[in-house]
Amino acid sequence: MLKWLKEIFSSKEKTDPVIVKPAPVEEAPKIEKPKPVAKPKKPATKAAKVDVDNMSKKDLLAHAKKNGIKANASMNKDALVKAIKNG
């Protein structure tokens, strides 16, 4: 066997193991994040009366999008007019 291995594993002196206690850890102060302020919602207002019967399909789609009415380009003009009138 190698000489240095013998020295490591066959120590002549028995020593007590040294126990090292970790230093106490200080907790960081808790920082509370400010809660986001909710923006007040605007009251629902009726859209100004618009003559939707004489609008083009492109204008109807833009009007529906602007007023939050569910409509899509696959709808025909009559369906768009009904959707806008019904809200």
LUMVEXLO-190614 format. One record per residue (C-alpha): residue number from 1; x negated, y negated, z negated; residue in three letters. Coordinates in nm, 4 decimals, padded with zeros to 6 digits. Example, Ala and Ser with C-alpha at 12.3 -4.5 7.8 and 13.67 -1.06 7.14 Angstrom:
{num: 1; x: -01.2300; y: 00.4500; z: -00.7800; residuo: Ala}
{num: 2; x: -01.3670; y: 00.1060; z: -00.7140; residuo: Ser}
END
This chain:
{num: 1; x: 00.0000; y: 00.0000; z: 00.0000; residuo: Met}
{num: 2; x: -00.1122; y: -00.3500; z: 00.0557; residuo: Leu}
{num: 3; x: -00.2756; y: -00.5206; z: -00.2335; residuo: Lys}
{num: 4; x: -00.0534; y: -00.8300; z: -00.2316; residuo: Trp}
{num: 5; x: 00.2639; y: -00.6172; z: -00.2329; residuo: Leu}
{num: 6; x: 00.1388; y: -00.4358; z: -00.5419; residuo: Lys}
{num: 7; x: 00.0774; y: -00.7671; z: -00.7120; residuo: Glu}
{num: 8; x: 00.4267; y: -00.8940; z: -00.6327; residuo: Ile}
{num: 9; x: 00.6183; y: -00.5862; z: -00.7404; residuo: Phe}
{num: 10; x: 00.4058; y: -00.4703; z: -01.0290; residuo: Ser}
{num: 11; x: 00.3587; y: -00.7788; z: -01.2373; residuo: Ser}
{num: 12; x: 00.1710; y: -00.7140; z: -01.5576; residuo: Lys}
{num: 13; x: 00.3471; y: -00.9873; z: -01.7503; residuo: Glu}
{num: 14; x: 00.7203; y: -00.9876; z: -01.7928; residuo: Lys}
{num: 15; x: 00.8559; y: -01.3389; z: -01.7982; residuo: Thr}
{num: 16; x: 01.2065; y: -01.4535; z: -01.8696; residuo: Asp}
{num: 17; x: 01.3807; y: -01.5959; z: -01.5709; residuo: Pro}
{num: 18; x: 01.4189; y: -01.9697; z: -01.5764; residuo: Val}
{num: 19; x: 01.7795; y: -02.0804; z: -01.5539; residuo: Ile}
{num: 20; x: 01.8237; y: -02.4149; z: -01.3917; residuo: Val}
{num: 21; x: 02.1537; y: -02.5872; z: -01.4530; residuo: Lys}
{num: 22; x: 02.2756; y: -02.8111; z: -01.1742; residuo: Pro}
{num: 23; x: 02.3094; y: -03.1765; z: -01.2532; residuo: Ala}
{num: 24; x: 02.6668; y: -03.2887; z: -01.3121; residuo: Pro}
{num: 25; x: 02.8257; y: -03.4229; z: -00.9975; residuo: Val}
{num: 26; x: 03.0042; y: -03.7507; z: -01.0259; residuo: Glu}
{num: 27; x: 03.3286; y: -03.7684; z: -00.8358; residuo: Glu}
{num: 28; x: 03.3630; y: -04.0527; z: -00.5957; residuo: Ala}
{num: 29; x: 03.6424; y: -04.2897; z: -00.6850; residuo: Pro}
{num: 30; x: 03.9577; y: -04.2171; z: -00.4934; residuo: Lys}
{num: 31; x: 04.0454; y: -04.4907; z: -00.2522; residuo: Ile}
{num: 32; x: 04.4087; y: -04.5092; z: -00.1605; residuo: Glu}
{num: 33; x: 04.4746; y: -04.6001; z: 00.1972; residuo: Lys}
{num: 34; x: 04.7421; y: -04.8603; z: 00.2448; residuo: Pro}
{num: 35; x: 05.0572; y: -04.7179; z: 00.3928; residuo: Lys}
{num: 36; x: 05.1351; y: -04.8424; z: 00.7402; residuo: Pro}
{num: 37; x: 05.4086; y: -05.0968; z: 00.7439; residuo: Val}
{num: 38; x: 05.6989; y: -04.9904; z: 00.9594; residuo: Ala}
{num: 39; x: 05.7991; y: -05.2462; z: 01.2129; residuo: Lys}
{num: 40; x: 06.1618; y: -05.3429; z: 01.1794; residuo: Pro}
{num: 41; x: 06.3685; y: -05.2022; z: 01.4584; residuo: Lys}
{num: 42; x: 06.5493; y: -05.4436; z: 01.6758; residuo: Lys}
{num: 43; x: 06.9230; y: -05.4046; z: 01.6542; residuo: Pro}
{num: 44; x: 07.0727; y: -05.2388; z: 01.9556; residuo: Ala}
{num: 45; x: 07.2036; y: -05.5054; z: 02.1836; residuo: Thr}
{num: 46; x: 07.4177; y: -05.4479; z: 02.4819; residuo: Lys}
{num: 47; x: 07.2452; y: -05.5188; z: 02.8066; residuo: Ala}
{num: 48; x: 07.3606; y: -05.8245; z: 02.9901; residuo: Ala}
{num: 49; x: 07.6437; y: -05.7418; z: 03.2222; residuo: Lys}
{num: 50; x: 07.4926; y: -05.6523; z: 03.5536; residuo: Val}
{num: 51; x: 07.6763; y: -05.5644; z: 03.8700; residuo: Asp}
{num: 52; x: 07.5450; y: -05.2083; z: 03.9009; residuo: Val}
{num: 53; x: 07.7829; y: -05.1234; z: 04.1845; residuo: Asp}
{num: 54; x: 07.5915; y: -05.3483; z: 04.4243; residuo: Asn}
{num: 55; x: 07.2399; y: -05.2472; z: 04.3152; residuo: Met}
{num: 56; x: 07.0144; y: -05.0233; z: 04.5204; residuo: Ser}
{num: 57; x: 06.9132; y: -04.6811; z: 04.3902; residuo: Lys}
{num: 58; x: 06.5620; y: -04.8095; z: 04.3200; residuo: Lys}
{num: 59; x: 06.7032; y: -05.0987; z: 04.1155; residuo: Asp}
{num: 60; x: 06.9406; y: -04.8644; z: 03.9307; residuo: Leu}
{num: 61; x: 06.6508; y: -04.6399; z: 03.8306; residuo: Leu}
{num: 62; x: 06.4503; y: -04.9392; z: 03.7072; residuo: Ala}
{num: 63; x: 06.7512; y: -05.0723; z: 03.5142; residuo: His}
{num: 64; x: 06.8148; y: -04.7323; z: 03.3534; residuo: Ala}
{num: 65; x: 06.4497; y: -04.6980; z: 03.2513; residuo: Lys}
{num: 66; x: 06.4435; y: -05.0503; z: 03.1098; residuo: Lys}
{num: 67; x: 06.7530; y: -04.9820; z: 02.8983; residuo: Asn}
{num: 68; x: 06.6477; y: -04.6343; z: 02.7814; residuo: Gly}
{num: 69; x: 06.9106; y: -04.4468; z: 02.9790; residuo: Ile}
{num: 70; x: 06.8203; y: -04.0960; z: 03.0889; residuo: Lys}
{num: 71; x: 06.8137; y: -04.0946; z: 03.4659; residuo: Ala}
{num: 72; x: 06.5867; y: -03.9505; z: 03.7312; residuo: Asn}
{num: 73; x: 06.5229; y: -03.9931; z: 04.1000; residuo: Ala}
{num: 74; x: 06.7003; y: -03.6706; z: 04.1904; residuo: Ser}
{num: 75; x: 07.0324; y: -03.8226; z: 04.0843; residuo: Met}
{num: 76; x: 07.2427; y: -03.9818; z: 04.3544; residuo: Asn}
{num: 77; x: 07.3541; y: -04.3434; z: 04.3341; residuo: Lys}
{num: 78; x: 07.7030; y: -04.2623; z: 04.2009; residuo: Asp}
{num: 79; x: 07.5571; y: -04.0495; z: 03.9209; residuo: Ala}
{num: 80; x: 07.3153; y: -04.3280; z: 03.8304; residuo: Leu}
{num: 81; x: 07.5970; y: -04.5821; z: 03.8146; residuo: Val}
{num: 82; x: 07.7995; y: -04.3492; z: 03.5871; residuo: Lys}
{num: 83; x: 07.4988; y: -04.2878; z: 03.3620; residuo: Ala}
{num: 84; x: 07.4342; y: -04.6603; z: 03.3271; residuo: Ile}
{num: 85; x: 07.7987; y: -04.7435; z: 03.2589; residuo: Lys}
{num: 86; x: 07.8320; y: -04.4640; z: 03.0005; residuo: Asn}
{num: 87; x: 07.5206; y: -04.5749; z: 02.8244; residuo: Gly}
END
